[in-house]
Structure formats: C-alpha cells, structure tokens
Amino acid sequence: MKTTILASVVLATAMFYAPQSLAFDQSMSLRICEYVSINDKKRLRNYLKSNKVKIRSIFDSVQCNGSNLLEFAATSNALDVGEYLIGKLPVKTVTENLAAIKTSSAHLAKVANERIK
C-alpha cells in the first residue's frame, strides 16, 4: 500500500515538474523585448529576477524582430539595457555579436570592445 502511494506521488510530481527552459514561453519573450525596446533596465532586471531567469540562459532563445537581444538593443538605441547585456553575457558571445553592434550603435560597440579586452 505504501509503495503504491509513494509511486503515485513521485509520478504526479514528475508530471507537473517543468524545467526552466520549458517554462520560458512567448509571453516572457515579448515582455523582455518590450523592456529592451523602451530601454528600461530596472524593469528588465526585476522581471528576470522574479522569474528566476538569467540572461545567459535565455539569450539564444529570445528573438526580438528577428534579432537577438544585443542586436535589438543596439538598433533600438537602448544604451542602458545594451550595457547591462554586454556586462552579463560571456565575452565569447559579445565577440560574436560585435560586428552587428558596430553597425547600429557606436556607443555599445565601444562598451563591447572594452569588455572584450
């Protein structure tokens, strides 16, 4: 009897468990893109914290108008958010996106070059 109840509890827990990558959905992506487009670093940080999500873990999966977050920040002239993203992303990722940043924002390109050094 105890084994049946225990097995049921374990099975129910496994069914309702959603890892962080699966829990990330379109509404979260939309909200993040919105905060980037209006250059609201404070709201972006609070939203990421409240959902226990890190920029590094979602950077590859979030696309805003067909661009990644860093390119979108550069084209939207979101300098505060762009600097925040450059500081939180790995140097390798910043290096890979440097060419796209240079075409859209000289300021963010300068910050990215300083981060790479």
N, CA, C and O atoms as CSV, one atom per row, in Angstrom:
chain,resi,resn,atom,element,x,y,z
A,1,MET,N,N,0.820,-1.192,0.000
A,1,MET,CA,C,0.000,0.000,0.000
A,1,MET,C,C,0.871,1.266,0.000
A,1,MET,O,O,0.633,2.204,-0.761
A,2,LYS,N,N,1.894,1.264,0.883
A,2,LYS,CA,C,2.782,2.416,0.955
A,2,LYS,C,C,3.531,2.606,-0.361
A,2,LYS,O,O,3.759,3.739,-0.787
A,3,THR,N,N,3.910,1.521,-0.998
A,3,THR,CA,C,4.637,1.590,-2.250
A,3,THR,C,C,3.768,2.201,-3.345
A,3,THR,O,O,4.264,2.969,-4.170
A,4,THR,N,N,2.504,1.876,-3.362
A,4,THR,CA,C,1.578,2.409,-4.359
A,4,THR,C,C,1.399,3.913,-4.173
A,4,THR,O,O,1.408,4.669,-5.144
A,5,ILE,N,N,1.239,4.339,-2.936
A,5,ILE,CA,C,1.062,5.766,-2.652
A,5,ILE,C,C,2.338,6.530,-2.999
A,5,ILE,O,O,2.281,7.595,-3.613
A,6,LEU,N,N,3.464,5.995,-2.614
A,6,LEU,CA,C,4.740,6.633,-2.917
A,6,LEU,C,C,4.978,6.738,-4.419
A,6,LEU,O,O,5.434,7.770,-4.910
A,7,ALA,N,N,4.674,5.688,-5.131
A,7,ALA,CA,C,4.829,5.701,-6.587
A,7,ALA,C,C,3.898,6.729,-7.219
A,7,ALA,O,O,4.276,7.399,-8.180
A,8,SER,N,N,2.695,6.856,-6.691
A,8,SER,CA,C,1.739,7.837,-7.212
A,8,SER,C,C,2.229,9.269,-6.987
A,8,SER,O,O,2.109,10.121,-7.868
A,9,VAL,N,N,2.773,9.521,-5.814
A,9,VAL,CA,C,3.283,10.857,-5.504
A,9,VAL,C,C,4.473,11.198,-6.398
A,9,VAL,O,O,4.551,12.311,-6.919
A,10,VAL,N,N,5.379,10.277,-6.578
A,10,VAL,CA,C,6.549,10.506,-7.432
A,10,VAL,C,C,6.120,10.739,-8.878
A,10,VAL,O,O,6.655,11.622,-9.548
A,11,LEU,N,N,5.177,9.968,-9.354
A,11,LEU,CA,C,4.687,10.119,-10.720
A,11,LEU,C,C,3.992,11.459,-10.909
A,11,LEU,O,O,4.204,12.127,-11.922
A,12,ALA,N,N,3.171,11.858,-9.953
A,12,ALA,CA,C,2.472,13.144,-10.040
A,12,ALA,C,C,3.461,14.303,-10.015
A,12,ALA,O,O,3.296,15.271,-10.758
A,13,THR,N,N,4.472,14.219,-9.184
A,13,THR,CA,C,5.493,15.268,-9.116
A,13,THR,C,C,6.253,15.371,-10.432
A,13,THR,O,O,6.524,16.471,-10.914
A,14,ALA,N,N,6.587,14.247,-11.000
A,14,ALA,CA,C,7.328,14.240,-12.267
A,14,ALA,C,C,6.501,14.822,-13.401
A,14,ALA,O,O,7.049,15.462,-14.299
A,15,MET,N,N,5.194,14.611,-13.375
A,15,MET,CA,C,4.336,15.113,-14.448
A,15,MET,C,C,4.202,16.628,-14.409
A,15,MET,O,O,4.102,17.268,-15.456
A,16,PHE,N,N,4.201,17.211,-13.206
A,16,PHE,CA,C,3.982,18.639,-13.090
A,16,PHE,C,C,5.260,19.455,-12.989
A,16,PHE,O,O,5.208,20.683,-12.911
A,17,TYR,N,N,6.386,18.799,-12.989
A,17,TYR,CA,C,7.666,19.498,-12.938
A,17,TYR,C,C,8.002,20.015,-14.329
A,17,TYR,O,O,8.001,19.256,-15.298
A,18,ALA,N,N,8.291,21.323,-14.427
A,18,ALA,CA,C,8.677,21.922,-15.704
A,18,ALA,C,C,10.041,22.587,-15.524
A,18,ALA,O,O,10.151,23.554,-14.770
A,19,PRO,N,N,11.064,22.100,-16.187
A,19,PRO,CA,C,12.371,22.750,-16.079
A,19,PRO,C,C,12.315,24.190,-16.572
A,19,PRO,O,O,11.378,24.583,-17.267
A,20,GLN,N,N,13.327,24.971,-16.207
A,20,GLN,CA,C,13.352,26.392,-16.546
A,20,GLN,C,C,13.270,26.620,-18.051
A,20,GLN,O,O,12.606,27.558,-18.492
A,21,SER,N,N,13.918,25.796,-18.833
A,21,SER,CA,C,13.920,26.009,-20.281
A,21,SER,C,C,12.537,25.792,-20.885
A,21,SER,O,O,12.171,26.461,-21.852
A,22,LEU,N,N,11.765,24.863,-20.323
A,22,LEU,CA,C,10.416,24.636,-20.831
A,22,LEU,C,C,9.435,25.673,-20.310
A,22,LEU,O,O,8.426,25.963,-20.952
A,23,ALA,N,N,9.735,26.229,-19.145
A,23,ALA,CA,C,8.843,27.210,-18.548
A,23,ALA,C,C,8.927,28.554,-19.277
A,23,ALA,O,O,8.029,29.385,-19.142
A,24,PHE,N,N,9.977,28.768,-20.033
A,24,PHE,CA,C,10.154,30.014,-20.764
A,24,PHE,C,C,9.225,30.003,-21.973
A,24,PHE,O,O,9.303,29.091,-22.796
A,25,ASP,N,N,8.359,30.985,-22.096
A,25,ASP,CA,C,7.386,30.979,-23.177
A,25,ASP,C,C,7.358,32.314,-23.928
A,25,ASP,O,O,8.160,33.211,-23.668
A,26,GLN,N,N,6.430,32.415,-24.848
A,26,GLN,CA,C,6.333,33.592,-25.716
A,26,GLN,C,C,6.010,34.863,-24.945
A,26,GLN,O,O,6.538,35.924,-25.276
A,27,SER,N,N,5.159,34.787,-23.928
A,27,SER,CA,C,4.792,35.998,-23.197
A,27,SER,C,C,6.004,36.578,-22.471
A,27,SER,O,O,6.154,37.796,-22.376
A,28,MET,N,N,6.868,35.699,-21.962
A,28,MET,CA,C,8.090,36.180,-21.313
A,28,MET,C,C,9.012,36.834,-22.334
A,28,MET,O,O,9.604,37.880,-22.069
A,29,SER,N,N,9.128,36.220,-23.485
A,29,SER,CA,C,9.958,36.770,-24.546
A,29,SER,C,C,9.443,38.140,-24.983
A,29,SER,O,O,10.223,39.068,-25.195
A,30,LEU,N,N,8.142,38.252,-25.114
A,30,LEU,CA,C,7.530,39.519,-25.516
A,30,LEU,C,C,7.794,40.608,-24.478
A,30,LEU,O,O,8.127,41.738,-24.835
A,31,ARG,N,N,7.649,40.278,-23.216
A,31,ARG,CA,C,7.877,41.248,-22.150
A,31,ARG,C,C,9.338,41.692,-22.128
A,31,ARG,O,O,9.621,42.877,-21.951
A,32,ILE,N,N,10.261,40.759,-22.305
A,32,ILE,CA,C,11.684,41.090,-22.319
A,32,ILE,C,C,12.001,42.014,-23.492
A,32,ILE,O,O,12.728,42.996,-23.338
A,33,CYS,N,N,11.456,41.698,-24.657
A,33,CYS,CA,C,11.672,42.558,-25.833
A,33,CYS,C,C,11.099,43.958,-25.607
A,33,CYS,O,O,11.681,44.953,-26.039
A,34,GLU,N,N,9.969,44.023,-24.935
A,34,GLU,CA,C,9.349,45.318,-24.640
A,34,GLU,C,C,10.259,46.158,-23.743
A,34,GLU,O,O,10.454,47.348,-23.993
A,35,TYR,N,N,10.810,45.545,-22.709
A,35,TYR,CA,C,11.695,46.281,-21.799
A,35,TYR,C,C,12.977,46.718,-22.494
A,35,TYR,O,O,13.508,47.790,-22.204
A,36,VAL,N,N,13.470,45.906,-23.395
A,36,VAL,CA,C,14.674,46.280,-24.143
A,36,VAL,C,C,14.358,47.453,-25.068
A,36,VAL,O,O,15.137,48.402,-25.156
A,37,SER,N,N,13.222,47.390,-25.755
A,37,SER,CA,C,12.892,48.437,-26.727
A,37,SER,C,C,12.679,49.801,-26.083
A,37,SER,O,O,12.969,50.827,-26.698
A,38,ILE,N,N,12.170,49.823,-24.833
A,38,ILE,CA,C,11.957,51.119,-24.168
A,38,ILE,C,C,13.126,51.499,-23.257
A,38,ILE,O,O,13.070,52.502,-22.545
A,39,ASN,N,N,14.194,50.679,-23.289
A,39,ASN,CA,C,15.423,50.957,-22.554
A,39,ASN,C,C,15.171,51.048,-21.045
A,39,ASN,O,O,15.659,51.963,-20.383
A,40,ASP,N,N,14.406,50.095,-20.512
A,40,ASP,CA,C,14.083,50.079,-19.088
A,40,ASP,C,C,14.862,48.959,-18.391
A,40,ASP,O,O,14.359,47.849,-18.215
A,41,LYS,N,N,16.083,49.273,-18.004
A,41,LYS,CA,C,16.964,48.290,-17.382
A,41,LYS,C,C,16.422,47.827,-16.035
A,41,LYS,O,O,16.512,46.644,-15.705
A,42,LYS,N,N,15.868,48.737,-15.265
A,42,LYS,CA,C,15.366,48.393,-13.941
A,42,LYS,C,C,14.242,47.365,-14.021
A,42,LYS,O,O,14.256,46.374,-13.291
A,43,ARG,N,N,13.281,47.590,-14.891
A,43,ARG,CA,C,12.169,46.635,-15.043
A,43,ARG,C,C,12.648,45.303,-15.596
A,43,ARG,O,O,12.177,44.247,-15.174
A,44,LEU,N,N,13.582,45.349,-16.536
A,44,LEU,CA,C,14.129,44.115,-17.105
A,44,LEU,C,C,14.803,43.284,-16.020
A,44,LEU,O,O,14.570,42.079,-15.931
A,45,ARG,N,N,15.623,43.906,-15.208
A,45,ARG,CA,C,16.301,43.189,-14.121
A,45,ARG,C,C,15.300,42.607,-13.135
A,45,ARG,O,O,15.425,41.452,-12.728
A,46,ASN,N,N,14.307,43.403,-12.749
A,46,ASN,CA,C,13.301,42.916,-11.802
A,46,ASN,C,C,12.502,41.758,-12.378
A,46,ASN,O,O,12.193,40.797,-11.673
A,47,TYR,N,N,12.170,41.849,-13.657
A,47,TYR,CA,C,11.389,40.785,-14.298
A,47,TYR,C,C,12.196,39.484,-14.371
A,47,TYR,O,O,11.675,38.403,-14.095
A,48,LEU,N,N,13.445,39.603,-14.738
A,48,LEU,CA,C,14.305,38.415,-14.796
A,48,LEU,C,C,14.485,37.797,-13.414
A,48,LEU,O,O,14.454,36.575,-13.270
A,49,LYS,N,N,14.671,38.633,-12.403
A,49,LYS,CA,C,14.831,38.137,-11.046
A,49,LYS,C,C,13.565,37.455,-10.544
A,49,LYS,O,O,13.632,36.386,-9.937
A,50,SER,N,N,12.426,38.063,-10.792
A,50,SER,CA,C,11.174,37.489,-10.282
A,50,SER,C,C,10.844,36.156,-10.950
A,50,SER,O,O,10.158,35.319,-10.362
A,51,ASN,N,N,11.326,35.956,-12.170
A,51,ASN,CA,C,11.098,34.690,-12.866
A,51,ASN,C,C,12.283,33.729,-12.745
A,51,ASN,O,O,12.279,32.646,-13.329
A,52,LYS,N,N,13.297,34.141,-11.979
A,52,LYS,CA,C,14.488,33.322,-11.744
A,52,LYS,C,C,15.134,32.869,-13.054
A,52,LYS,O,O,15.438,31.693,-13.254
A,53,VAL,N,N,15.328,33.847,-13.930
A,53,VAL,CA,C,15.916,33.593,-15.246
A,53,VAL,C,C,17.159,34.451,-15.389
A,53,VAL,O,O,17.190,35.594,-14.934
A,54,LYS,N,N,18.176,33.901,-16.016
A,54,LYS,CA,C,19.405,34.654,-16.263
A,54,LYS,C,C,19.537,34.945,-17.750
A,54,LYS,O,O,19.120,34.149,-18.592
A,55,ILE,N,N,20.116,36.086,-18.059
A,55,ILE,CA,C,20.317,36.495,-19.454
A,55,ILE,C,C,21.095,35.431,-20.215
A,55,ILE,O,O,20.755,35.109,-21.353
A,56,ARG,N,N,22.118,34.892,-19.606
A,56,ARG,CA,C,22.946,33.880,-20.276
A,56,ARG,C,C,22.136,32.664,-20.710
A,56,ARG,O,O,22.408,32.075,-21.757
A,57,SER,N,N,21.149,32.290,-19.916
A,57,SER,CA,C,20.384,31.080,-20.225
A,57,SER,C,C,19.319,31.301,-21.297
A,57,SER,O,O,18.900,30.349,-21.956
A,58,ILE,N,N,18.880,32.535,-21.478
A,58,ILE,CA,C,17.807,32.780,-22.450
A,58,ILE,C,C,18.270,33.510,-23.701
A,58,ILE,O,O,17.501,33.655,-24.651
A,59,PHE,N,N,19.508,33.967,-23.714
A,59,PHE,CA,C,19.977,34.822,-24.809
A,59,PHE,C,C,19.780,34.179,-26.178
A,59,PHE,O,O,19.344,34.849,-27.114
A,60,ASP,N,N,20.089,32.916,-26.306
A,60,ASP,CA,C,19.982,32.242,-27.606
A,60,ASP,C,C,18.540,31.986,-28.026
A,60,ASP,O,O,18.265,31.859,-29.219
A,61,SER,N,N,17.626,31.907,-27.085
A,61,SER,CA,C,16.244,31.557,-27.425
A,61,SER,C,C,15.331,32.763,-27.653
A,61,SER,O,O,14.252,32.610,-28.226
A,62,VAL,N,N,15.734,33.938,-27.225
A,62,VAL,CA,C,14.876,35.120,-27.372
A,62,VAL,C,C,15.249,35.882,-28.639
A,62,VAL,O,O,16.409,36.244,-28.837
A,63,GLN,N,N,14.278,36.118,-29.477
A,63,GLN,CA,C,14.450,36.915,-30.696
A,63,GLN,C,C,13.462,38.074,-30.663
A,63,GLN,O,O,12.273,37.873,-30.416
A,64,CYS,N,N,13.945,39.267,-30.909
A,64,CYS,CA,C,13.105,40.461,-30.966
A,64,CYS,C,C,13.217,41.039,-32.370
A,64,CYS,O,O,14.288,41.493,-32.772
A,65,ASN,N,N,12.129,41.025,-33.109
A,65,ASN,CA,C,12.111,41.490,-34.501
A,65,ASN,C,C,13.170,40.792,-35.342
A,65,ASN,O,O,13.783,41.412,-36.211
A,66,GLY,N,N,13.384,39.521,-35.090
A,66,GLY,CA,C,14.332,38.726,-35.852
A,66,GLY,C,C,15.789,38.881,-35.449
A,66,GLY,O,O,16.671,38.311,-36.092
A,67,SER,N,N,16.052,39.638,-34.403
A,67,SER,CA,C,17.426,39.850,-33.921
A,67,SER,C,C,17.558,39.320,-32.504
A,67,SER,O,O,16.567,39.170,-31.790
A,68,ASN,N,N,18.795,39.038,-32.104
A,68,ASN,CA,C,18.984,38.659,-30.708
A,68,ASN,C,C,18.876,39.911,-29.835
A,68,ASN,O,O,18.783,41.026,-30.349
A,69,LEU,N,N,18.890,39.722,-28.525
A,69,LEU,CA,C,18.671,40.841,-27.600
A,69,LEU,C,C,19.715,41.945,-27.752
A,69,LEU,O,O,19.383,43.128,-27.678
A,70,LEU,N,N,20.950,41.570,-27.960
A,70,LEU,CA,C,22.026,42.555,-28.057
A,70,LEU,C,C,21.897,43.404,-29.323
A,70,LEU,O,O,22.038,44.626,-29.269
A,71,GLU,N,N,21.634,42.766,-30.446
A,71,GLU,CA,C,21.426,43.500,-31.701
A,71,GLU,C,C,20.186,44.383,-31.609
A,71,GLU,O,O,20.184,45.518,-32.085
A,72,PHE,N,N,19.136,43.852,-30.992
A,72,PHE,CA,C,17.893,44.613,-30.853
A,72,PHE,C,C,18.110,45.847,-29.977
A,72,PHE,O,O,17.585,46.918,-30.278
A,73,ALA,N,N,18.874,45.706,-28.906
A,73,ALA,CA,C,19.174,46.850,-28.049
A,73,ALA,C,C,19.953,47.909,-28.829
A,73,ALA,O,O,19.704,49.105,-28.674
A,74,ALA,N,N,20.891,47.473,-29.664
A,74,ALA,CA,C,21.687,48.421,-30.452
A,74,ALA,C,C,20.817,49.147,-31.477
A,74,ALA,O,O,20.939,50.361,-31.635
A,75,THR,N,N,19.944,48.423,-32.171
A,75,THR,CA,C,19.094,49.066,-33.176
A,75,THR,C,C,18.004,49.932,-32.548
A,75,THR,O,O,17.539,50.889,-33.167
A,76,SER,N,N,17.594,49.599,-31.316
A,76,SER,CA,C,16.562,50.383,-30.624
A,76,SER,C,C,17.147,51.561,-29.861
A,76,SER,O,O,16.416,52.324,-29.230
A,77,ASN,N,N,18.467,51.708,-29.921
A,77,ASN,CA,C,19.172,52.768,-29.201
A,77,ASN,C,C,18.929,52.669,-27.692
A,77,ASN,O,O,18.814,53.681,-27.001
A,78,ALA,N,N,18.854,51.445,-27.204
A,78,ALA,CA,C,18.669,51.177,-25.777
A,78,ALA,C,C,20.043,51.012,-25.136
A,78,ALA,O,O,20.513,49.892,-24.934
A,79,LEU,N,N,20.673,52.126,-24.824
A,79,LEU,CA,C,22.059,52.110,-24.368
A,79,LEU,C,C,22.218,51.508,-22.973
A,79,LEU,O,O,23.156,50.746,-22.737
A,80,ASP,N,N,21.319,51.838,-22.047
A,80,ASP,CA,C,21.421,51.302,-20.683
A,80,ASP,C,C,21.250,49.791,-20.677
A,80,ASP,O,O,22.027,49.075,-20.046
A,81,VAL,N,N,20.242,49.313,-21.373
A,81,VAL,CA,C,19.998,47.871,-21.437
A,81,VAL,C,C,21.125,47.189,-22.206
A,81,VAL,O,O,21.545,46.093,-21.834
A,82,GLY,N,N,21.617,47.814,-23.266
A,82,GLY,CA,C,22.716,47.244,-24.033
A,82,GLY,C,C,23.970,47.071,-23.190
A,82,GLY,O,O,24.638,46.040,-23.268
A,83,GLU,N,N,24.292,48.085,-22.380
A,83,GLU,CA,C,25.447,47.984,-21.489
A,83,GLU,C,C,25.237,46.870,-20.466
A,83,GLU,O,O,26.167,46.126,-20.153
A,84,TYR,N,N,24.025,46.759,-19.952
A,84,TYR,CA,C,23.699,45.695,-18.993
A,84,TYR,C,C,23.894,44.316,-19.628
A,84,TYR,O,O,24.495,43.426,-19.026
A,85,LEU,N,N,23.380,44.152,-20.852
A,85,LEU,CA,C,23.517,42.872,-21.546
A,85,LEU,C,C,24.983,42.539,-21.805
A,85,LEU,O,O,25.408,41.401,-21.602
A,86,ILE,N,N,25.747,43.514,-22.247
A,86,ILE,CA,C,27.169,43.286,-22.529
A,86,ILE,C,C,27.897,42.857,-21.260
A,86,ILE,O,O,28.789,42.011,-21.311
A,87,GLY,N,N,27.524,43.431,-20.134
A,87,GLY,CA,C,28.149,43.064,-18.874
A,87,GLY,C,C,27.783,41.679,-18.387
A,87,GLY,O,O,28.581,41.036,-17.706
A,88,LYS,N,N,26.588,41.204,-18.721
A,88,LYS,CA,C,26.122,39.910,-18.229
A,88,LYS,C,C,26.435,38.740,-19.155
A,88,LYS,O,O,26.481,37.594,-18.709
A,89,LEU,N,N,26.649,39.014,-20.425
A,89,LEU,CA,C,26.905,37.937,-21.382
A,89,LEU,C,C,28.378,37.529,-21.375
A,89,LEU,O,O,29.246,38.330,-21.027
A,90,PRO,N,N,28.655,36.297,-21.756
A,90,PRO,CA,C,30.061,35.867,-21.847
A,90,PRO,C,C,30.808,36.653,-22.927
A,90,PRO,O,O,30.205,37.112,-23.897
A,91,VAL,N,N,32.107,36.804,-22.755
A,91,VAL,CA,C,32.940,37.553,-23.702
A,91,VAL,C,C,32.840,36.943,-25.093
A,91,VAL,O,O,32.830,37.671,-26.085
A,92,LYS,N,N,32.766,35.629,-25.181
A,92,LYS,CA,C,32.663,34.956,-26.473
A,92,LYS,C,C,31.389,35.394,-27.222
A,92,LYS,O,O,31.430,35.640,-28.427
A,93,THR,N,N,30.281,35.486,-26.513
A,93,THR,CA,C,29.018,35.902,-27.128
A,93,THR,C,C,29.090,37.354,-27.582
A,93,THR,O,O,28.614,37.693,-28.665
A,94,VAL,N,N,29.680,38.203,-26.763
A,94,VAL,CA,C,29.827,39.617,-27.131
A,94,VAL,C,C,30.715,39.738,-28.364
A,94,VAL,O,O,30.424,40.532,-29.259
A,95,THR,N,N,31.788,38.965,-28.421
A,95,THR,CA,C,32.692,38.983,-29.572
A,95,THR,C,C,31.968,38.557,-30.845
A,95,THR,O,O,32.164,39.162,-31.900
A,96,GLU,N,N,31.141,37.530,-30.757
A,96,GLU,CA,C,30.403,37.038,-31.917
A,96,GLU,C,C,29.419,38.078,-32.456
A,96,GLU,O,O,29.138,38.100,-33.654
A,97,ASN,N,N,28.901,38.929,-31.590
A,97,ASN,CA,C,27.899,39.915,-31.990
A,97,ASN,C,C,28.472,41.316,-32.201
A,97,ASN,O,O,27.722,42.260,-32.449
A,98,LEU,N,N,29.776,41.455,-32.105
A,98,LEU,CA,C,30.399,42.774,-32.195
A,98,LEU,C,C,30.153,43.458,-33.540
A,98,LEU,O,O,29.898,44.662,-33.583
A,99,ALA,N,N,30.225,42.713,-34.621
A,99,ALA,CA,C,30.025,43.312,-35.953
A,99,ALA,C,C,28.615,43.896,-36.088
A,99,ALA,O,O,28.441,44.981,-36.643
A,100,ALA,N,N,27.608,43.175,-35.580
A,100,ALA,CA,C,26.230,43.667,-35.659
A,100,ALA,C,C,26.028,44.885,-34.768
A,100,ALA,O,O,25.265,45.791,-35.105
A,101,ILE,N,N,26.713,44.902,-33.636
A,101,ILE,CA,C,26.593,46.046,-32.727
A,101,ILE,C,C,27.224,47.284,-33.349
A,101,ILE,O,O,26.674,48.380,-33.244
A,102,LYS,N,N,28.388,47.116,-34.003
A,102,LYS,CA,C,29.096,48.253,-34.604
A,102,LYS,C,C,28.265,48.967,-35.656
A,102,LYS,O,O,28.349,50.188,-35.788
A,103,THR,N,N,27.461,48.217,-36.408
A,103,THR,CA,C,26.671,48.847,-37.467
A,103,THR,C,C,25.519,49.681,-36.919
A,103,THR,O,O,25.023,50.577,-37.601
A,104,SER,N,N,25.091,49.391,-35.688
A,104,SER,CA,C,23.909,50.071,-35.152
A,104,SER,C,C,24.200,51.104,-34.073
A,104,SER,O,O,23.493,52.106,-33.968
A,105,SER,N,N,25.230,50.869,-33.272
A,105,SER,CA,C,25.474,51.761,-32.136
A,105,SER,C,C,26.969,51.871,-31.842
A,105,SER,O,O,27.615,50.897,-31.455
A,106,ALA,N,N,27.498,53.065,-32.032
A,106,ALA,CA,C,28.917,53.300,-31.769
A,106,ALA,C,C,29.206,53.204,-30.264
A,106,ALA,O,O,30.254,52.706,-29.855
A,107,HIS,N,N,28.267,53.685,-29.455
A,107,HIS,CA,C,28.461,53.642,-28.006
A,107,HIS,C,C,28.541,52.208,-27.488
A,107,HIS,O,O,29.441,51.875,-26.718
A,108,LEU,N,N,27.608,51.366,-27.907
A,108,LEU,CA,C,27.625,49.974,-27.466
A,108,LEU,C,C,28.822,49.218,-28.028
A,108,LEU,O,O,29.342,48.303,-27.389
A,109,ALA,N,N,29.254,49.598,-29.217
A,109,ALA,CA,C,30.460,48.982,-29.779
A,109,ALA,C,C,31.675,49.299,-28.922
A,109,ALA,O,O,32.523,48.435,-28.696
A,110,LYS,N,N,31.762,50.537,-28.445
A,110,LYS,CA,C,32.862,50.935,-27.568
A,110,LYS,C,C,32.821,50.147,-26.266
A,110,LYS,O,O,33.853,49.663,-25.801
A,111,VAL,N,N,31.633,50.015,-25.671
A,111,VAL,CA,C,31.477,49.254,-24.421
A,111,VAL,C,C,31.840,47.787,-24.649
A,111,VAL,O,O,32.493,47.165,-23.811
A,112,ALA,N,N,31.414,47.241,-25.787
A,112,ALA,CA,C,31.710,45.836,-26.094
A,112,ALA,C,C,33.214,45.633,-26.276
A,112,ALA,O,O,33.764,44.635,-25.810
A,113,ASN,N,N,33.879,46.565,-26.945
A,113,ASN,CA,C,35.339,46.459,-27.131
A,113,ASN,C,C,36.066,46.498,-25.790
A,113,ASN,O,O,37.046,45.780,-25.595
A,114,GLU,N,N,35.590,47.334,-24.866
A,114,GLU,CA,C,36.190,47.385,-23.537
A,114,GLU,C,C,35.977,46.087,-22.784
A,114,GLU,O,O,36.849,45.647,-22.034
A,115,ARG,N,N,34.821,45.475,-22.981
A,115,ARG,CA,C,34.509,44.191,-22.316
A,115,ARG,C,C,35.384,43.064,-22.847
A,115,ARG,O,O,35.778,42.170,-22.099
A,116,ILE,N,N,35.684,43.110,-24.138
A,116,ILE,CA,C,36.461,42.054,-24.772
A,116,ILE,C,C,37.930,42.109,-24.330
A,116,ILE,O,O,38.584,41.072,-24.222
A,117,LYS,N,N,38.438,43.299,-24.080
A,117,LYS,CA,C,39.867,43.442,-23.723
A,117,LYS,C,C,40.218,42.730,-22.455
A,117,LYS,O,O,41.372,42.758,-22.030
